[in-house]
Amino acid sequence: MAYYDNNYGQRRFLGNAPAATRNIIIINIVVFAATWLGERLLNSDVMGRIFALYPIQSHYFHWWQFITYMYMHGGFWHILFNMYTLYIFGCVVENIIGTKKFITFYTICGVGAAALHLLVQSLTNDFAPTVGASGSIYGVLIAFAILFPESRLTLLFPPVTLSAKWMVIIFAVIELTTGITGAAANVAHFAHLGGMLIGWLLIIYWKGKGTLFDKQRWI
């Protein structure tokens, strides 16, 4: 999705990434591999039927899907871009706010993304299941932008360089526009917006309470 360049954004191997970011990526890869093997070897979509996020009206819906959907992906490029973005920005955010708080942040952003997406689905009579970590990752992106608003980010396509705060504003406008117009209908635009909204609210709340930087971090 984007590169970044600042004093906190040194490239690192996955083994040196902070615990939550590293383990979230590993879990996503394992779940993706299990889903792929089930579809190819057993000709079964049982993983999708149990763990993807289904509309509440569907008989496939279960409460745990609010969590499990964010660890599933629809294809190789889907998981690659999501995990690459999480690796780039998650390492930085987790190192700043601490592992415990990052896990809480990532999970709540994903649940908030799911809630807004299901609400929009119920209003538009869309009954397609949803998978992907994008809601949580958009929350991580906005957290990065709040922490380092003037950090310079360069998009891969097109190669445009902007400050982090303007980059996430542009992302939000694009997601809102495409969500309202129905462009790229197979993308959960309002889940992305939900993750960004919840991420923004959480960071602002923690900053206001003076608890954003956890003194008892898990390193």
CYANA upper distance limits for C-alpha pairs under 8 A (distance plus 0.5 A):
  1 MET  CA     81 PHE  CA      7.17
  1 MET  CA     85 THR  CA      6.78
  1 MET  CA    155 LEU  CA      6.87
  1 MET  CA    156 LEU  CA      6.93
  2 ALA  CA     85 THR  CA      7.79
  2 ALA  CA    153 LEU  CA      7.00
  2 ALA  CA    154 THR  CA      6.21
  2 ALA  CA    155 LEU  CA      4.91
  2 ALA  CA    156 LEU  CA      6.20
  3 TYR  CA     88 ILE  CA      7.98
  3 TYR  CA    153 LEU  CA      6.20
  3 TYR  CA    154 THR  CA      5.91
  3 TYR  CA    155 LEU  CA      6.89
  3 TYR  CA    156 LEU  CA      7.82
  4 TYR  CA      9 GLY  CA      7.26
  4 TYR  CA     88 ILE  CA      8.41
  4 TYR  CA    151 SER  CA      7.75
  4 TYR  CA    152 ARG  CA      6.56
  4 TYR  CA    153 LEU  CA      4.95
  4 TYR  CA    154 THR  CA      6.84
  5 ASP  CA      9 GLY  CA      6.55
  5 ASP  CA     10 GLN  CA      8.47
  5 ASP  CA    151 SER  CA      7.32
  5 ASP  CA    152 ARG  CA      6.42
  5 ASP  CA    153 LEU  CA      7.03
  6 ASN  CA     10 GLN  CA      8.21
  6 ASN  CA    151 SER  CA      6.62
  6 ASN  CA    152 ARG  CA      7.73
  8 TYR  CA     92 VAL  CA      6.93
  9 GLY  CA     88 ILE  CA      8.08
  9 GLY  CA     89 PHE  CA      8.49
  9 GLY  CA     92 VAL  CA      6.86
 11 ARG  CA     88 ILE  CA      8.27
 12 ARG  CA     16 ASN  CA      6.74
 12 ARG  CA     17 ALA  CA      7.12
 13 PHE  CA     17 ALA  CA      7.07
 14 LEU  CA     22 ARG  CA      6.65
 14 LEU  CA     87 TYR  CA      8.27
 15 GLY  CA     22 ARG  CA      7.72
 17 ALA  CA     21 THR  CA      7.13
 17 ALA  CA     22 ARG  CA      6.13
 17 ALA  CA     87 TYR  CA      8.37
 17 ALA  CA     91 CYS  CA      6.52
 18 PRO  CA     22 ARG  CA      6.59
 18 PRO  CA     91 CYS  CA      6.60
 18 PRO  CA     94 GLU  CA      7.37
 18 PRO  CA     95 ASN  CA      7.36
 18 PRO  CA     99 THR  CA      7.81
 18 PRO  CA    219 ILE  CA      7.34
 19 ALA  CA     23 ASN  CA      6.51
 19 ALA  CA     99 THR  CA      7.26
 19 ALA  CA    219 ILE  CA      7.66
 20 ALA  CA     24 ILE  CA      6.44
 20 ALA  CA     94 GLU  CA      8.09
 20 ALA  CA     99 THR  CA      6.34
 20 ALA  CA    102 PHE  CA      7.70
 20 ALA  CA    103 ILE  CA      6.86
 21 THR  CA     25 ILE  CA      6.76
 21 THR  CA     86 LEU  CA      7.70
 21 THR  CA     87 TYR  CA      7.19
 21 THR  CA     90 GLY  CA      6.41
 21 THR  CA     91 CYS  CA      6.74
 21 THR  CA     94 GLU  CA      7.89
 22 ARG  CA     26 ILE  CA      6.80
 22 ARG  CA     87 TYR  CA      8.26
 23 ASN  CA     27 ILE  CA      6.55
 24 ILE  CA     28 ASN  CA      6.69
 25 ILE  CA     29 ILE  CA      6.75
 25 ILE  CA     83 MET  CA      6.66
 25 ILE  CA     86 LEU  CA      8.40
 25 ILE  CA     87 TYR  CA      8.30
 26 ILE  CA     30 VAL  CA      6.67
 27 ILE  CA     31 VAL  CA      6.57
 27 ILE  CA     71 TYR  CA      7.51
 28 ASN  CA     32 PHE  CA      6.51
 28 ASN  CA     71 TYR  CA      5.46
 28 ASN  CA     72 MET  CA      6.90
 28 ASN  CA     79 ILE  CA      8.33
 29 ILE  CA     33 ALA  CA      6.60
 29 ILE  CA     79 ILE  CA      8.39
 30 VAL  CA     34 ALA  CA      6.65
 31 VAL  CA     35 THR  CA      6.57
 31 VAL  CA     71 TYR  CA      7.32
 31 VAL  CA     72 MET  CA      6.88
 32 PHE  CA     36 TRP  CA      6.59
 32 PHE  CA     72 MET  CA      6.62
 32 PHE  CA     73 HIS  CA      6.91
 33 ALA  CA     37 LEU  CA      6.56
 34 ALA  CA     38 GLY  CA      6.57
 35 THR  CA     39 GLU  CA      6.73
 35 THR  CA     45 ASP  CA      7.93
 35 THR  CA     47 MET  CA      6.37
 35 THR  CA     48 GLY  CA      7.99
 36 TRP  CA     40 ARG  CA      6.60
 37 LEU  CA     41 LEU  CA      6.03
 37 LEU  CA     42 LEU  CA      7.85
 38 GLY  CA     42 LEU  CA      5.56
 38 GLY  CA     43 ASN  CA      6.78
 38 GLY  CA     44 SER  CA      6.07
 38 GLY  CA     45 ASP  CA      7.29
 38 GLY  CA     46 VAL  CA      8.17
 38 GLY  CA     47 MET  CA      8.19
 39 GLU  CA     43 ASN  CA      4.98
 39 GLU  CA     44 SER  CA      5.34
 39 GLU  CA     45 ASP  CA      6.25
 40 ARG  CA     44 SER  CA      8.22
 45 ASP  CA     49 ARG  CA      6.81
 46 VAL  CA     50 ILE  CA      6.66
 47 MET  CA     51 PHE  CA      6.31
 47 MET  CA     52 ALA  CA      8.02
 48 GLY  CA     52 ALA  CA      5.46
 49 ARG  CA     60 TYR  CA      6.91
 50 ILE  CA     60 TYR  CA      7.59
 50 ILE  CA     62 HIS  CA      8.23
 50 ILE  CA     65 GLN  CA      8.19
 51 PHE  CA     64 TRP  CA      8.05
 51 PHE  CA     65 GLN  CA      5.89
 51 PHE  CA     68 THR  CA      5.83
 51 PHE  CA     69 TYR  CA      6.22
 51 PHE  CA     72 MET  CA      8.22
 52 ALA  CA     65 GLN  CA      6.50
 52 ALA  CA     68 THR  CA      7.21
 52 ALA  CA     69 TYR  CA      5.08
 52 ALA  CA     72 MET  CA      7.47
 52 ALA  CA    129 PRO  CA      6.66
 52 ALA  CA    130 THR  CA      6.33
 52 ALA  CA    131 VAL  CA      5.98
 53 LEU  CA     61 PHE  CA      7.43
 53 LEU  CA     65 GLN  CA      5.52
 53 LEU  CA     66 PHE  CA      7.02
 53 LEU  CA     68 THR  CA      8.19
 53 LEU  CA     69 TYR  CA      5.78
 53 LEU  CA    114 ALA  CA      8.22
 53 LEU  CA    129 PRO  CA      5.84
 53 LEU  CA    130 THR  CA      5.44
 53 LEU  CA    131 VAL  CA      6.85
 54 TYR  CA     58 SER  CA      6.82
 54 TYR  CA     60 TYR  CA      6.81
 54 TYR  CA     61 PHE  CA      5.47
 54 TYR  CA     62 HIS  CA      8.31
 54 TYR  CA     65 GLN  CA      8.02
 54 TYR  CA    127 PHE  CA      7.75
 54 TYR  CA    128 ALA  CA      7.36
 54 TYR  CA    129 PRO  CA      5.02
 54 TYR  CA    130 THR  CA      7.03
 55 PRO  CA     61 PHE  CA      6.76
 55 PRO  CA    118 LEU  CA      6.52
 55 PRO  CA    121 GLN  CA      7.62
 55 PRO  CA    122 SER  CA      7.98
 55 PRO  CA    127 PHE  CA      6.33
 55 PRO  CA    128 ALA  CA      7.83
 55 PRO  CA    129 PRO  CA      7.33
 56 ILE  CA     61 PHE  CA      6.09
 56 ILE  CA     62 HIS  CA      8.46
 56 ILE  CA    118 LEU  CA      7.87
 57 GLN  CA     61 PHE  CA      7.86
 58 SER  CA    127 PHE  CA      8.04
 61 PHE  CA     65 GLN  CA      7.74
 64 TRP  CA     68 THR  CA      6.77
 65 GLN  CA     69 TYR  CA      5.92
 66 PHE  CA     70 MET  CA      8.29
 66 PHE  CA    110 GLY  CA      8.03
 66 PHE  CA    111 VAL  CA      5.99
 66 PHE  CA    114 ALA  CA      6.66
 66 PHE  CA    115 ALA  CA      8.39
 67 ILE  CA     71 TYR  CA      8.24
 67 ILE  CA    107 THR  CA      7.75
 67 ILE  CA    110 GLY  CA      7.63
 67 ILE  CA    111 VAL  CA      7.00
 68 THR  CA     72 MET  CA      7.57
 69 TYR  CA    130 THR  CA      7.37
 69 TYR  CA    131 VAL  CA      5.39
 69 TYR  CA    132 GLY  CA      6.68
 69 TYR  CA    133 ALA  CA      8.08
 70 MET  CA    110 GLY  CA      7.05
 70 MET  CA    131 VAL  CA      6.58
 70 MET  CA    132 GLY  CA      5.26
 70 MET  CA    133 ALA  CA      4.76
 70 MET  CA    134 SER  CA      8.05
 70 MET  CA    135 GLY  CA      8.26
 70 MET  CA    136 SER  CA      8.07
 71 TYR  CA    131 VAL  CA      8.07
 71 TYR  CA    132 GLY  CA      6.81
 71 TYR  CA    133 ALA  CA      6.64
 72 MET  CA    131 VAL  CA      5.86
 72 MET  CA    132 GLY  CA      5.81
 72 MET  CA    133 ALA  CA      7.78
 73 HIS  CA     78 HIS  CA      6.68
 73 HIS  CA     79 ILE  CA      6.18
 73 HIS  CA    131 VAL  CA      5.91
 73 HIS  CA    132 GLY  CA      5.32
 73 HIS  CA    133 ALA  CA      8.12
 74 GLY  CA     78 HIS  CA      6.70
 74 GLY  CA     79 ILE  CA      8.02
 74 GLY  CA    131 VAL  CA      7.15
 74 GLY  CA    132 GLY  CA      7.78
 75 GLY  CA     79 ILE  CA      6.95
 76 PHE  CA     80 LEU  CA      6.53
 77 TRP  CA     81 PHE  CA      6.55
 78 HIS  CA     82 ASN  CA      6.78
 78 HIS  CA    132 GLY  CA      8.23
 79 ILE  CA     83 MET  CA      6.35
 79 ILE  CA    132 GLY  CA      8.14
 80 LEU  CA     84 TYR  CA      6.44
 81 PHE  CA     85 THR  CA      6.60
 82 ASN  CA     86 LEU  CA      6.65
 82 ASN  CA    133 ALA  CA      7.13
 82 ASN  CA    134 SER  CA      6.92
 82 ASN  CA    137 ILE  CA      7.81
 83 MET  CA     87 TYR  CA      6.44
 84 TYR  CA     88 ILE  CA      6.74
 85 THR  CA     89 PHE  CA      6.65
 85 THR  CA     90 GLY  CA      8.19
 85 THR  CA    137 ILE  CA      7.86
 86 LEU  CA     90 GLY  CA      5.37
 86 LEU  CA     91 CYS  CA      8.08
 86 LEU  CA    137 ILE  CA      6.60
 86 LEU  CA    140 VAL  CA      8.10
 87 TYR  CA     91 CYS  CA      6.42
 88 ILE  CA     92 VAL  CA      7.80
 89 PHE  CA     93 VAL  CA      6.82
 89 PHE  CA    140 VAL  CA      7.31
 89 PHE  CA    141 LEU  CA      7.16
 89 PHE  CA    144 PHE  CA      7.29
 90 GLY  CA     94 GLU  CA      6.31
 90 GLY  CA    140 VAL  CA      6.90
 91 CYS  CA     95 ASN  CA      6.61
 92 VAL  CA     96 ILE  CA      6.91
 92 VAL  CA    144 PHE  CA      8.09
 93 VAL  CA     97 ILE  CA      6.71
 93 VAL  CA     98 GLY  CA      8.47
 93 VAL  CA    102 PHE  CA      8.00
 93 VAL  CA    140 VAL  CA      7.65
 93 VAL  CA    143 ALA  CA      7.52
 93 VAL  CA    144 PHE  CA      6.58
 94 GLU  CA     98 GLY  CA      5.62
 94 GLU  CA     99 THR  CA      6.10
 94 GLU  CA    101 LYS  CA      8.40
 94 GLU  CA    102 PHE  CA      5.97
 95 ASN  CA     99 THR  CA      7.78
 95 ASN  CA    219 ILE  CA      8.49
 96 ILE  CA    213 PHE  CA      7.18
 97 ILE  CA    101 LYS  CA      6.74
 97 ILE  CA    102 PHE  CA      7.00
 97 ILE  CA    212 LEU  CA      6.62
 97 ILE  CA    213 PHE  CA      5.31
 97 ILE  CA    214 ASP  CA      6.33
 97 ILE  CA    217 ARG  CA      8.01
 98 GLY  CA    102 PHE  CA      6.56
 98 GLY  CA    213 PHE  CA      7.64
 98 GLY  CA    214 ASP  CA      6.52
 98 GLY  CA    216 GLN  CA      8.26
 98 GLY  CA    217 ARG  CA      5.01
 98 GLY  CA    218 TRP  CA      6.48
 98 GLY  CA    219 ILE  CA      7.51
 99 THR  CA    103 ILE  CA      6.70
 99 THR  CA    217 ARG  CA      6.52
 99 THR  CA    218 TRP  CA      5.56
 99 THR  CA    219 ILE  CA      7.06
100 LYS  CA    104 THR  CA      7.02
100 LYS  CA    217 ARG  CA      6.95
100 LYS  CA    218 TRP  CA      6.56
101 LYS  CA    105 PHE  CA      6.49
101 LYS  CA    214 ASP  CA      7.73
101 LYS  CA    217 ARG  CA      8.37
102 PHE  CA    106 TYR  CA      6.42
103 ILE  CA    107 THR  CA      6.61
104 THR  CA    108 ILE  CA      6.58
105 PHE  CA    109 CYS  CA      6.59
105 PHE  CA    199 GLY  CA      7.63
105 PHE  CA    202 LEU  CA      7.87
106 TYR  CA    110 GLY  CA      6.81
106 TYR  CA    136 SER  CA      5.82
106 TYR  CA    137 ILE  CA      8.01
106 TYR  CA    139 GLY  CA      7.72
106 TYR  CA    140 VAL  CA      7.65
107 THR  CA    111 VAL  CA      6.74
107 THR  CA    136 SER  CA      7.39
108 ILE  CA    112 GLY  CA      6.49
108 ILE  CA    136 SER  CA      8.30
108 ILE  CA    198 ILE  CA      7.92
109 CYS  CA    113 ALA  CA      6.52
109 CYS  CA    135 GLY  CA      6.98
109 CYS  CA    136 SER  CA      5.35
109 CYS  CA    139 GLY  CA      6.33
109 CYS  CA    194 GLY  CA      7.91
109 CYS  CA    195 GLY  CA      5.20
109 CYS  CA    196 MET  CA      7.94
109 CYS  CA    198 ILE  CA      5.98
109 CYS  CA    199 GLY  CA      6.24
110 GLY  CA    114 ALA  CA      6.72
110 GLY  CA    133 ALA  CA      7.71
110 GLY  CA    135 GLY  CA      5.75
110 GLY  CA    136 SER  CA      4.93
110 GLY  CA    195 GLY  CA      6.57
111 VAL  CA    115 ALA  CA      6.70
112 GLY  CA    116 LEU  CA      6.83
112 GLY  CA    191 ALA  CA      8.38
112 GLY  CA    194 GLY  CA      6.22
112 GLY  CA    195 GLY  CA      6.52
112 GLY  CA    198 ILE  CA      6.66
113 ALA  CA    117 HIS  CA      6.63
113 ALA  CA    135 GLY  CA      5.69
113 ALA  CA    136 SER  CA      7.77
113 ALA  CA    190 PHE  CA      7.74
113 ALA  CA    191 ALA  CA      4.72
113 ALA  CA    192 HIS  CA      6.83
113 ALA  CA    193 LEU  CA      7.53
113 ALA  CA    194 GLY  CA      4.59
113 ALA  CA    195 GLY  CA      5.06
113 ALA  CA    198 ILE  CA      8.20
114 ALA  CA    118 LEU  CA      6.56
114 ALA  CA    135 GLY  CA      8.13
114 ALA  CA    191 ALA  CA      6.36
114 ALA  CA    194 GLY  CA      7.99
115 ALA  CA    119 LEU  CA      6.73
115 ALA  CA    191 ALA  CA      8.39
115 ALA  CA    194 GLY  CA      8.25
116 LEU  CA    120 VAL  CA      6.78
116 LEU  CA    190 PHE  CA      6.94
116 LEU  CA    191 ALA  CA      6.65
116 LEU  CA    194 GLY  CA      6.17
117 HIS  CA    121 GLN  CA      6.61
117 HIS  CA    188 ALA  CA      7.47
117 HIS  CA    190 PHE  CA      5.88
117 HIS  CA    191 ALA  CA      5.36
117 HIS  CA    194 GLY  CA      7.90
118 LEU  CA    122 SER  CA      6.63
119 LEU  CA    123 LEU  CA      6.97
120 VAL  CA    124 THR  CA      6.68
120 VAL  CA    190 PHE  CA      7.88
121 GLN  CA    125 ASN  CA      6.17
121 GLN  CA    126 ASP  CA      5.31
121 GLN  CA    127 PHE  CA      7.26
122 SER  CA    126 ASP  CA      7.20
130 THR  CA    188 ALA  CA      7.97
133 ALA  CA    137 ILE  CA      6.66
134 SER  CA    138 TYR  CA      6.41
134 SER  CA    191 ALA  CA      8.18
134 SER  CA    192 HIS  CA      6.64
134 SER  CA    195 GLY  CA      8.40
135 GLY  CA    139 GLY  CA      7.01
135 GLY  CA    191 ALA  CA      5.84
135 GLY  CA    192 HIS  CA      4.98
135 GLY  CA    193 LEU  CA      7.84
135 GLY  CA    194 GLY  CA      7.23
135 GLY  CA    195 GLY  CA      4.90
135 GLY  CA    196 MET  CA      7.75
136 SER  CA    140 VAL  CA      6.92
136 SER  CA    192 HIS  CA      8.35
136 SER  CA    195 GLY  CA      5.96
136 SER  CA    196 MET  CA      8.44
137 ILE  CA    141 LEU  CA      6.69
137 ILE  CA    195 GLY  CA      7.94
138 TYR  CA    142 ILE  CA      6.84
138 TYR  CA    192 HIS  CA      6.44
138 TYR  CA    193 LEU  CA      8.15
138 TYR  CA    195 GLY  CA      6.12
138 TYR  CA    196 MET  CA      5.79
138 TYR  CA    199 GLY  CA      8.38
139 GLY  CA    143 ALA  CA      6.72
139 GLY  CA    195 GLY  CA      5.27
139 GLY  CA    196 MET  CA      4.93
139 GLY  CA    197 LEU  CA      7.89
139 GLY  CA    198 ILE  CA      7.40
139 GLY  CA    199 GLY  CA      4.87
139 GLY  CA    200 TRP  CA      7.63
140 VAL  CA    144 PHE  CA      6.70
140 VAL  CA    196 MET  CA      8.42
140 VAL  CA    199 GLY  CA      7.43
141 LEU  CA    145 ALA  CA      6.78
141 LEU  CA    168 VAL  CA      7.65
141 LEU  CA    196 MET  CA      8.24
142 ILE  CA    146 ILE  CA      6.69
142 ILE  CA    165 LYS  CA      8.47
142 ILE  CA    168 VAL  CA      6.83
142 ILE  CA    196 MET  CA      6.58
142 ILE  CA    199 GLY  CA      7.02
142 ILE  CA    200 TRP  CA      6.86
143 ALA  CA    147 LEU  CA      6.67
143 ALA  CA    199 GLY  CA      6.88
143 ALA  CA    200 TRP  CA      7.16
143 ALA  CA    203 ILE  CA      7.05
144 PHE  CA    148 PHE  CA      6.32
144 PHE  CA    149 PRO  CA      8.00
144 PHE  CA    164 ALA  CA      8.09
145 ALA  CA    149 PRO  CA      5.14
145 ALA  CA    150 GLU  CA      8.34
145 ALA  CA    151 SER  CA      8.25
145 ALA  CA    164 ALA  CA      5.41
145 ALA  CA    165 LYS  CA      5.59
145 ALA  CA    168 VAL  CA      7.52
146 ILE  CA    165 LYS  CA      7.57
146 ILE  CA    203 ILE  CA      8.35
148 PHE  CA    164 ALA  CA      7.44
149 PRO  CA    163 SER  CA      7.00
149 PRO  CA    164 ALA  CA      5.61
149 PRO  CA    165 LYS  CA      5.32
150 GLU  CA    163 SER  CA      5.47
150 GLU  CA    164 ALA  CA      6.37
150 GLU  CA    165 LYS  CA      7.26
151 SER  CA    163 SER  CA      5.89
151 SER  CA    164 ALA  CA      5.95
152 ARG  CA    161 THR  CA      6.96
152 ARG  CA    162 LEU  CA      6.10
152 ARG  CA    163 SER  CA      5.03
152 ARG  CA    164 ALA  CA      6.52
153 LEU  CA    161 THR  CA      5.93
153 LEU  CA    162 LEU  CA      5.96
153 LEU  CA    163 SER  CA      6.39
153 LEU  CA    164 ALA  CA      6.44
153 LEU  CA    167 MET  CA      7.91
154 THR  CA    159 PRO  CA      6.53
154 THR  CA    160 VAL  CA      5.89
154 THR  CA    161 THR  CA      4.66
154 THR  CA    162 LEU  CA      6.99
155 LEU  CA    159 PRO  CA      5.52
155 LEU  CA    160 VAL  CA      5.98
155 LEU  CA    161 THR  CA      7.05
156 LEU  CA    160 VAL  CA      8.24
162 LEU  CA    166 TRP  CA      6.90
162 LEU  CA    167 MET  CA      6.59
163 SER  CA    167 MET  CA      6.69
164 ALA  CA    168 VAL  CA      6.84
165 LYS  CA    169 ILE  CA      6.86
166 TRP  CA    170 ILE  CA      6.65
167 MET  CA    171 PHE  CA      6.75
168 VAL  CA    172 ALA  CA      6.55
169 ILE  CA    173 VAL  CA      6.74
170 ILE  CA    174 ILE  CA      6.63
171 PHE  CA    175 GLU  CA      6.62
172 ALA  CA    176 LEU  CA      6.58
172 ALA  CA    193 LEU  CA      7.08
172 ALA  CA    196 MET  CA      8.37
173 VAL  CA    177 THR  CA      6.50
174 ILE  CA    178 THR  CA      6.50
175 GLU  CA    179 GLY  CA      6.30
175 GLU  CA    189 HIS  CA      5.81
175 GLU  CA    190 PHE  CA      7.72
175 GLU  CA    192 HIS  CA      7.69
175 GLU  CA    193 LEU  CA      7.27
176 LEU  CA    180 ILE  CA      6.62
176 LEU  CA    189 HIS  CA      7.48
176 LEU  CA    190 PHE  CA      7.74
176 LEU  CA    193 LEU  CA      7.71
177 THR  CA    181 THR  CA      6.57
178 THR  CA    182 GLY  CA      6.15
178 THR  CA    183 ALA  CA      5.37
178 THR  CA    184 ALA  CA      7.40
178 THR  CA    189 HIS  CA      7.57
179 GLY  CA    183 ALA  CA      7.19
179 GLY  CA    185 ALA  CA      8.26
179 GLY  CA    188 ALA  CA      8.30
179 GLY  CA    189 HIS  CA      5.68
179 GLY  CA    190 PHE  CA      6.87
188 ALA  CA    192 HIS  CA      7.17
189 HIS  CA    193 LEU  CA      6.91
190 PHE  CA    194 GLY  CA      6.39
191 ALA  CA    195 GLY  CA      6.69
192 HIS  CA    196 MET  CA      6.82
193 LEU  CA    197 LEU  CA      6.55
194 GLY  CA    198 ILE  CA      6.61
195 GLY  CA    199 GLY  CA      6.40
196 MET  CA    200 TRP  CA      6.53
197 LEU  CA    201 LEU  CA      6.71
198 ILE  CA    202 LEU  CA      6.56
199 GLY  CA    203 ILE  CA      6.70
200 TRP  CA    204 ILE  CA      6.61
201 LEU  CA    205 TYR  CA      6.45
202 LEU  CA    206 TRP  CA      6.59
203 ILE  CA    207 LYS  CA      6.51
203 ILE  CA    212 LEU  CA      7.43
204 ILE  CA    208 GLY  CA      6.52
205 TYR  CA    209 LYS  CA      6.82
206 TRP  CA    210 GLY  CA      6.50
206 TRP  CA    211 THR  CA      5.59
206 TRP  CA    212 LEU  CA      5.14
207 LYS  CA    211 THR  CA      6.64
207 LYS  CA    212 LEU  CA      5.66
